[in-house]
Amino acid sequence: MKVSLPAPPFRSRLHDERTAALLGAALGIAFVTCFATGLLSHVAQDPHPWFPWPSRPAGLYRVTQGVHVATGIAAIPLLLAKLWTVYPQLFQRPVVRGVAHGIERVAIVPLVAGSLFMLFTGLANINLWYPWSFNFRVSHYWVAWITIGALVVHLGAKWSTTRAALGREHAATTAEPAGDDARSRRGFLTAVAGAAAGLTLLTVGQTVWPLRKLALLAPRRPDAGPQGFPVNRTAEAAGVTGSATDPAFRLIVEGAVASPLSLSLADLHALPRHGATLPIACVEGWSASRTWHGVQVRHLLALAGARPGASVRVESLQQRLAYRSSLLTATQADDADTLLALAVEGEPLHLDHGFPVRLVAPNRPGVEQTKWVTRLVVT
Amino acid sequence: MSDETRAPGASRGLWIGLAVGAPVIAYGLVGLATAAPLGRTFAVGRWAAGLLVVHDALLVPLVIALVYAISRWTPRPVRAPVVAGLLGTALVLTLAAPGVLGLGNPSGNPTVHPFDTTVATAGALALVWAGAAVWMAWGVVSARRVRNR
């Protein structure tokens, strides 16, 4: 009996060079965008002397990190489609045809493994899910370098092929009749683009306010939480519930100052107040803009007699876990809108938003907007 | 890709890519190895390799089997939208899984997944299948037009 097997899907034009080139181009743009915005986020959290993170525009980090997370999510269907398209090459024989081909194939391993790692860990991180033993931020950062390096090698190897495949469009559409395969390729690419657009639409509302009701797949809603916006670490998780509500609370200003200060909450409330509308923009991709009122950091520094151009370490009541302090560069400390906020939208801060006093400054990652501030150390 | 279809200049491009990309890869590897204890670096490697194996040896064969089954048992005009709908469903479930399964958020932060994640996921799936249904209807109408021509 003759057994007829169906044509394997590998014969489809969904696996041809043009499909791979089109998806590769889209994925390349997505990865470079993610890499660039990821580097900016890294520098924003660890300012370098050669790249001082600016305090303006106030919403820059909100945009770059929103783009980082949105592009990463959109890249999930792009990556899976691209890997599907080139999957038959996994079974290419002979496995290696020469030195150049061998290097090209070896470079695929860090590229694919790194890409899967980046998207999986990024997706887990925005859900505060850490099913591994390594530090997310450190690993995500260094694997990004490995992945982008492998992408550069791959781009070099495929540059001529990709250009040739993309240049074939005119010839293909004029010389060949549009058969089922052509239609299925068009349908495939449309479906992939639709999936990327759909996932973006269903998640980007965590930072784009008008789309918040559509954020069905986003872990956060910018309008959900105490006082109408989310919290990244609660007072209970930070272990500050008692110390933050202690009537004996003092704010200390010390370090390189002429007159160290020790201020009670009443003292802080008696100082001149300044208002500013600034976003809290989280590294996990959500953001929300609010109007804050509090004492200008530069006013406190002037009261304490700090020299002009001083930088400041801002310390929290939080005794454990990461991000218990942050650094204000001289430019950030001197910005008129850099506040020790006492109120948001006209109400005293909720405990989970940093009561009694928190740092709010323009263009900073949320984790650097230190909550439950108890000490400013001027350097 | 066969040797015959290999574009001219491909090798030169590889060497240029390697000259630029290899130091970047090395920078990342050294940074990863020195930024944390070696055991954690190996854990990163295990996760990356594990994800690669899961993708290549499990996920793609499953999708191939799914596409094959659909191409055997569904009429041609609705084939592509059904595949797209199923893969869209898989993507939605992947993104929704942490919320629906209660993964992560160990401190119980109430502002993480602050809504009913099952209802939200069902809403997203409804949008996916509404799109697929429009595509199916368009496919069926197009096929009829071609037949009646």
Interface residues (C-beta under 8 A of the other chain):
Chain A: P6 P9 E17 I73 I76 P77 L83 W84 Y87 Q89 L90 Q92 R97 A100 I103 E104 A107 V109 P110 V112 A113 G114 L116 F117 F120 T121 L123 A124 N127 L128 W129 Y130 P131 W132 S133 F134 N135 V138 S139 Y141 W142 V143 A144 W145 I146 T147 I148 G149 A150 L151 V152 V153 H154 L155 G156 A157 K158 W159 S160 T161 R163 A164 S184 G187 F188 A191 G194 A195 G198 L199 L202 T203 L216 L217 P219 R220 R221 A224 G225 P226 P230 V231 N232 R233 T234 E236 A237
Chain B: M1 D3 T5 R6 A7 P8 G9 A10 S11 G13 L14 W15 I16 G17 L18 V20 G21 A22 P23 V24 I25 A26 Y27 G28 L29 G31 L32 A35 A36 G39 R40 T41 A43 V44 W47 A48 A49 L51 L52 H55 D56 V60 V63 I64 V67 Y68 S71 R72 A80 V83 A84 L87 G88 L91 V92 T94 L95 A96 P98 G99 L103 G104 N105 P106 S107 N109 P110 T111 V112 H113 P114 F115 A120 T121 G123 A124 L127 V128 G131
